[in-house]
């Protein structure tokens, strides 16, 4: 932060001209003028920067995760899990897969007769015994499948009549 004790105090006309020129030269949306106390006020219209929350994956990693998902939804463990009961608030199904040196958690949710699969990357940390443990990082994700209905799910599982 600047030391305001050494800041220049400009005549209003000079300051207003500097603001007008800055706004025009930079094509900025701004509203400026005097407040009730005679202070020059400038309001800039800004676009809030949002952090990208999409998990970055290579095409090969996406393909590997997609293949893992397809195998997982055909597994005995998945087929016998509560997620298949079509309950309104079924239990989430979690599975993990290592691809190269990255670990991923896949969360499969089945609600309102639709299934969604979301992938999260896991952060590894070293344990005292020298092993590595992983923890799901929920900051970024990738939706592999969203709102699959029963027919789409059956087709993916290879059990449809088609």
BELMO-V483245 format. One record per residue. N is the residue number from 0. RES is the residue in one small letter. BURIAL is + if it has 24 or more other ideal C-beta (glycine too) atoms within 12 Angstrom, else -. Layout:
# BELMO-V483245
n->N res->RES burial->BURIAL
n->N res->RES burial->BURIAL
This chain:
# BELMO-V483245
n->0 res->x burial->-
n->1 res->x burial->-
n->2 res->x burial->-
n->3 res->x burial->-
n->4 res->x burial->-
n->5 res->x burial->-
n->6 res->x burial->-
n->7 res->x burial->-
n->8 res->x burial->-
n->9 res->x burial->-
n->10 res->x burial->-
n->11 res->x burial->-
n->12 res->x burial->-
n->13 res->x burial->-
n->14 res->x burial->-
n->15 res->x burial->-
n->16 res->x burial->-
n->17 res->x burial->-
n->18 res->x burial->+
n->19 res->x burial->-
n->20 res->x burial->-
n->21 res->x burial->-
n->22 res->x burial->-
n->23 res->x burial->-
n->24 res->x burial->-
n->25 res->x burial->-
n->26 res->x burial->-
n->27 res->x burial->-
n->28 res->x burial->-
n->29 res->x burial->-
n->30 res->x burial->-
n->31 res->x burial->+
n->32 res->x burial->-
n->33 res->x burial->-
n->34 res->x burial->-
n->35 res->x burial->-
n->36 res->x burial->-
n->37 res->x burial->-
n->38 res->x burial->-
n->39 res->x burial->+
n->40 res->x burial->-
n->41 res->x burial->-
n->42 res->x burial->-
n->43 res->x burial->-
n->44 res->x burial->-
n->45 res->x burial->-
n->46 res->x burial->-
n->47 res->x burial->-
n->48 res->x burial->-
n->49 res->x burial->-
n->50 res->x burial->-
n->51 res->x burial->-
n->52 res->x burial->-
n->53 res->x burial->-
n->54 res->x burial->+
n->55 res->x burial->-
n->56 res->x burial->+
n->57 res->x burial->-
n->58 res->x burial->-
n->59 res->x burial->-
n->60 res->x burial->+
n->61 res->x burial->-
n->62 res->x burial->-
n->63 res->x burial->-
n->64 res->x burial->+
n->65 res->x burial->+
n->66 res->x burial->-
n->67 res->x burial->+
n->68 res->x burial->+
n->69 res->x burial->+
n->70 res->x burial->-
n->71 res->x burial->+
n->72 res->x burial->+
n->73 res->x burial->-
n->74 res->x burial->-
n->75 res->x burial->-
n->76 res->x burial->-
n->77 res->x burial->+
n->78 res->x burial->-
n->79 res->x burial->-
n->80 res->x burial->-
n->81 res->x burial->-
n->82 res->x burial->+
n->83 res->x burial->+
n->84 res->x burial->-
n->85 res->x burial->-
n->86 res->x burial->-
n->87 res->x burial->-
n->88 res->x burial->-
n->89 res->x burial->-
n->90 res->x burial->-
n->91 res->x burial->-
n->92 res->x burial->+
n->93 res->x burial->-
n->94 res->x burial->+
n->95 res->x burial->+
n->96 res->x burial->+
n->97 res->x burial->-
n->98 res->x burial->-
n->99 res->x burial->-
n->100 res->x burial->-
n->101 res->x burial->+
n->102 res->x burial->+
n->103 res->x burial->+
n->104 res->x burial->+
n->105 res->x burial->+
n->106 res->x burial->+
n->107 res->x burial->+
n->108 res->x burial->+
n->109 res->x burial->+
n->110 res->x burial->-
n->111 res->x burial->-
n->112 res->x burial->-
n->113 res->x burial->-
n->114 res->x burial->+
n->115 res->x burial->+
n->116 res->x burial->+
n->117 res->x burial->+
n->118 res->x burial->+
n->119 res->x burial->+
n->120 res->x burial->+
n->121 res->x burial->+
n->122 res->x burial->-
n->123 res->x burial->-
n->124 res->x burial->-
n->125 res->x burial->-
n->126 res->x burial->-
n->127 res->x burial->-
n->128 res->x burial->-
n->129 res->x burial->-
n->130 res->x burial->-
n->131 res->x burial->-
n->132 res->x burial->-
n->133 res->x burial->-
n->134 res->x burial->-
n->135 res->x burial->+
n->136 res->x burial->-
n->137 res->x burial->-
n->138 res->x burial->-
n->139 res->x burial->-
n->140 res->x burial->+
n->141 res->x burial->+
n->142 res->x burial->+
n->143 res->x burial->+
n->144 res->x burial->+
n->145 res->x burial->-
n->146 res->x burial->-
n->147 res->x burial->+
n->148 res->x burial->-
n->149 res->x burial->-
n->150 res->x burial->-
n->151 res->x burial->-
n->152 res->x burial->+
n->153 res->x burial->-
n->154 res->x burial->-
n->155 res->x burial->+
n->156 res->x burial->-
n->157 res->x burial->-
n->158 res->x burial->-
n->159 res->x burial->-
n->160 res->x burial->-
n->161 res->x burial->-
